[in-house]
Amino acid sequence: MTPNQAETVAIQALGWLASNDELWPVFLGSTGASAEDAAARAVDPAFLASVLEFLTMDDSWVMEFCDSVAVPYETPLRARYALPGAEKVEWT
């Protein structure tokens, strides 16, 4: 996945979160951002990475999001690893 494709997925995820009355306030609270901040930072790859980090914390959120935009369930995590700040995980 290219960084541009990953950003597109993250923007879709941000829109999905913003439309979710239950999760939107939780996301804003976890990032410390206001709705206006989130809109302004939607072009920042690091912020978009945080959107995907939040989304991938819960499998049910991932499934709901992926079902809503018709992408495979692994797409958000693949997108996260294509954005800044995702280093290769070593389990040693």
N, C-alpha and C positions, 0 to 999 in steps of 0.2 A: 504494500500500500504506500502510495506517495504521500508526502506531507500535505499536499493540496487536497487529496482525497480524504485524508484524516481530518483536516479542518472542516471539510464539508460534513462529514459524519458528526463532528463535535457541534457544529452549528445546528444541525438537525436535532441533536440531543438537547442542546440548550433550549431550542424551541419547544421540544417535547416536555422538558422540565417546567418551562414557564407556563405551559398550558395545564399542568398538573397541580391542582389546588392543594393537594396534600404534600407533595414533594418540593414544590417551589420554595416555600418558606424554610424548609429544612436545608435545602441547598444554599439559599442566601445566608442563613445562619451559620452554616459550616464554612462558607467562604468569607463572611464578613462584608459581603458586597450588598449594595442596594440593587433594586431592579434596574435603575438608571446606570449604575456601574456595570452591571452584567451586559446591558445593551451596548455600552460604549466599549467594553473590553472584548466584544465578540470577534474582533479582528486580531486579538493578541493570541498567538499560538500557545503561550504558557497558560493563559486563562482557559483556553479551549481544552488544554490537557487536564486542567483541574475539573472541568465539566465531565470529562470521560472518567477521571479517577473517581469522582462521586458516583456516577452512574454504575460503574462496575463493582461497587461495594455490595450490591445486592443482585443476585441472579434473577429475581422476579422483575426488578426494574429493567434489567438488560433485555429480558424476554419481552416485556411489554413494549419497550422502545423499539426493539427490532421488528416485532410484529407490526407496529404502527407504520414503520417506514419500509417494510418488506426487505430486510437485509438479514443475512445469516447471523446467528447469535454470537459468533466470534468477532464480528465486525467492530464493536466498540473497543475491545481489548487490542485488536490489531491496530486500530486507529490510534489508540493511546500510545502504543510503542513507536508509532511513526512521528510523534510530536516531541518537542523538547522536554528533557528531564526524565525520560524513561531509559534508564540504563539496563543493560543485560543483567538479569537476575541470576546469581550464582547460589546454588543451594548446598554449598560445601561447608 
